[in-house]
């Protein structure tokens, strides 16, 4: 073949390839606009910010072809209706905590946090590496959603109380804002649980509608002003050792995404998951210092209270498991994983942390 003829053939082939490739690339990167409703107010910039991080990462990784608009609680639907709005297609996504929906099925709680469950690192280990995500999404698909870990607060505080809690008897008749299945546990030791969205807690505590409230930890609690209306700040929040905040996507909308966008969204939520945990770990220490300096009385729950609540928890798991196969399958898997994790924790993590804490207090 002559050189001139070869160049003509090559040019024609390149043009044909471009004609085929360009539409294929365009089709694989369509322009998509989704809406995401959060269960949180914008003022709680870290827990709300997890959703904003997802939207930011997705836009940047797709050259703004895939855009997710984030709405605060109440802008589209109330905070505790975020999952319903995603399930029925009102919005494509939500950012919420699955234990808010235990009224539908107590199994929802297990993939966020349950009393005496996993800490944050263990939770991520179980979800990402121990089969937890697969177990979760097998359950979530019954609600026409798929879930992705999208934030973790770390172990939370035990809440704000108007009076000291020294014994189990001190909990009797106490009206406390506490979400999800933890309320059922505390009810067994005398507490009267109240489920309120984050923005409704302060006025209820101020007016005396409730006697105590838990939310997250020092940084968020300081923003919400709880120290102004309750003096005693208890720890730990044994019902939330490492709660996962989920991004839920409508299953039909998820399945309609190109594979590349699915991969991008999966990685965006994973990045937001790390971002939130790291940010809380950075912000909580200084917030706690400010609260204590301002007069907050920091108190640990007594062993009597913790032991009574652990006993109530195990009794509740047995009762629910006897009549709910999904719950039994999931709680058994989580507890088995917890046992192995704490076997490892007591060898290295706990020993190291205990030594370093003692060293710090010695100066």
N, C-alpha and C positions, 0 to 999 in steps of 0.2 A: 504494500500500500504506500502511495506517495505521501510525503509529509503533509502536503496541503490537504489531501483527502482525509488523513488521520485527524488533523486539527478540526475539520468540519464535523466529523463523526463525534469527536470528544465534546465539542461545544454543544452539539445537539443532545448528547447524552446528559450532560450537566444540566441543560435547560429542563429536560424531562424530569430529572431527579429533583430539581428545585420545585417544579410544578407539583410533584407528588408530595415532597417533604413538607413544604410550607403549610398546606392545609392540614396535614397530619399534626404538625407541631401546634398550629393554632387550635385545632380541635382538642388537643390534650391540655391546653392552658386557656380554658374559657374564662370570661369575665363573670364572676359570681359575687353576689352581695347577700350576706346572711345577717340575721339579727340574733343577738345573744342577750338574754335577760338574766340579771344577777339576783341573788337572794340578799345582797348586801347594799348598804348606802355608800355613796361616793366618799363620804367623810372617813370611812374605814379604809384608808388608801392601800393598805397591804393586802387584806383579804379580798377587797373589791379589785385591787390592782392586778390580781392574778389573771382576771379575764382580759384586762387591758393589755397585759403582756402577751397573751395568746393572739389577740388581734394584731398587735404590733409585729410579732414574729411572722405570722401568716402573710401579712401584707408585704413585708420586706422580702420574704422568700419567694413571692410570686410576682414581684414588680407591680404590686397593687392590683393584680388581676383578681385575687381572691380577697375580698374585704369583709370584715366582720364588725358590725356596729354594736357596741356594748351599751346596754341600758341598765340603770340602777334599779333596785327594788322599788316597785310602785310605778315606774314609768310606763311599763307595758302591762305587767300583772303584779300583784303583791308578792313579796319575797318568798312566801311559803307555797306559792303556786307555780314556781319556776319549772319544776319537773313536768307538771301537767301541761303547761303551755308548750313545752318541747315535745312531749308525747303526742299531743293532738295536732301538732304542726302550726300552732299560732306563731311560734318562732322556730328557727332551725336549731338553736343551741341554748343552753343555760349553764350557769356557774352556781353551784349550790352544794349543800352537804346532804348526802343521801339519808342520814338518820332523821332528817325532817319529815320523812315520808313513812315512818313506821306505822302510821295509822292505816296505810294500805297493806303493808306486810312488814313484820319486824325484821325480816331478812335484810331490808335496806340498810339497817344500822350497821351490820357487820362490816360492810365495805367502806364505812367512814370511820367509826370508832364505837366500841362498846365498853362498858365498865370493866376495868381490869384486863383490857386488851393489849394491843401491841404499842410500843413506842414508835416514834416517827421513822426511824431507820428500819426497824423491824417491819413496820407497815409497808414501806416501799419495797423492802426485800420480798415480802410475801406477795404483794401485788405484781411486781415486775418479774420476779424470778421463781416464786414458789407456787405459781398457778392461781394466785388470787384474782388477777384480772380476768382470766378465762372463766373462772367460777362466777365472778361478778357479772360479766356480760351475758353469760348463759341465763342468769336471773333477770338482768335488766331488759333483755330483749322481750320479755313478757309485757313490758311497758312501752315497747316500740322505741327504745333508746339504746344507744351504746355509750358507755362511760369511759372516761380517761382521767387518771389522777392528775389534778391540776392545782396543787397547793397542799401544804401541811403546816399547821401552826406550831407543831411540837407539843409537848405535854402542857396542858392548859392549867390555869389556876382553878381552885375550888370554889371561888365566888366571894361575893360581898354579903355580909350579914350585919344586921342591926345589933345582935347580941352575940356573946361568946358561945361556942359550941364545944362543950367538954365531954358530954356523954350522949349516948343514943337518945336518952330521954329529952335532951334539949332540942331534938329535931321534931318532936311530937307537935303536930298542928302547924308547923312552919310552912308558910306559903312561899314557894321558891320558884323563880323562873328557871326552868331547866328543860332543855330540848330532848326530844327523842326517847329512846328506850331507857336512858338513865333515869328519867322521871319515874318509870315503873319500878326501878330498883329502889329509889329513895322513898317511894310511896310505901314500900314494905317496912321501912324503919320509921314511919310517922310523918314524912314530908307530904305536903299537898302540892304536887307539881303544877306549874303553869307554863304553857308554851307561848312565848311571845317573840315576835321578830325583833332584831337588834335595836331598831329605832324606837320601839315601844317600851323598852326596859326601864330607862331612866324615869320617865313620868310615873310609871307604875310603882317604882321603888320610892320616889319622892312623895307620892300621895299616900303611901302605906297600903296600897292594894296588894303588894307583895312584901314579904319580910326579908327576902334574900334573892340574889340573882347571880348567875354565872354567865360569862360571855366567852372571852378568849384568854387574855393575859394582860400584863401591865400596859403595854403600848395602846391597845385598843380600849381597854377599860378606862385608862386615863382620859382618852379622847371622849368617851361617853359620859365622863363626869361622875362615875359611881362613888368615888371617894367623898363627894359632897353630901351624900345621903345615906351612906353606910360606913361604919368605922372599921369593922373587922374584915380582913382579907385572908381567906384560907387557901391552903395548898396541901397536896396536889389535887388537880381535877382528875380523880381516879377513873372517871367515866370517859375521859378523853386523853389517853396516853400518847396518842399520835394521830389525830384525826385527819383523814384525807378529805380535801375539798375536790369535788368532781366537776369536770366539764362533760355535760351530757349533750349528745347530738341526736336529733330525730333519726331513727334507723333508716327510713326511706331516703332522707336527704343524704345521709352518710353513704349509702349504697350508690347514690347517683353521682358522687364525686369521682373525678378521674383518680386513678391510683396514685399519681404524683401528689395530688392535693390531699389525699388521705394520709400519705406519708408525712407531708408537711404539717398537717394538723396534729398528727400523733406526736411529732417531735416538738411542736410548739407547746403543747400541753405539758410535755415532760420538762421542758425548759422552765415553764411557769411554775411547775411543781417544785423544782429546786430553788427558784427565785424567791418564792414566798417563804419557805422554811429558812433560808439564809437571811432574809430581811427581818423576820421576827426575831431570830437569834441575835441580830445586830441591834435591834431597837428595844427589846424588852429590858435588858439590864439597866440602862439609863432611866427608863420610865419607872422601873421599880424603885430606884434610888429617889426619884422625885416624889413618888407617892409616900414613901416612908418618911422622907424629910418633911412632908406636908402633914404628917400626923396619922397616916394609915397604920393600923395595928396588924402586923403580919403574924399569922397563927398557922401551925400545922394541925391537920386533923389528927385526933388521938387514935392510937391503935384500936381502942374500943370501937370507935366509929368505923374505921376501915375494916376491921374484922367482921362487924355486923353487916356492912354493905357487901363484902365479898360473899358471905354466906347467903344473903338475899339474892345476889347476882346468880350464884350457882343454882339456887332453887328455881329461879325464874327461867334460866336456860333449860333446865330439865322439863319444866312444864310446857314451854313453847315447843321444844323439840318433839315432845310426845304427840303433838298435833300438827306440826308444820315440817314437812320433809325438806323443803328448801332451807329453812333455818337450821335444822339439824345437820344437814350436809355441810353448810357453810361454817357454822360455829365449831363443829368438830374439826374441820380443816384448819381454822384459825388457831384453835387452842393447841392442836398438835404442833403447829409451826411455832407458837409461842413457847412451848416447852423446850424445844430444841434451841431456840434463840436465847432464852435465858440461861440455858446450860452454858452456852458460849459467853454470854454477857458476864456471868459470875466469875469466869476464868480471867478475862482480860479487861473488858470495858469497865465493869464495876470496880475492880481492884485499882485500876489506873485512876479513874475519876475520884474514887474515895481518897486516895493518897493525895491527889492534886488539890482537892477541896480542903483537906486538913492542912496542907502546906500553905494554902492561901490564907486561911484563918490565923496561922502562926506568923504571917507576914513574911 
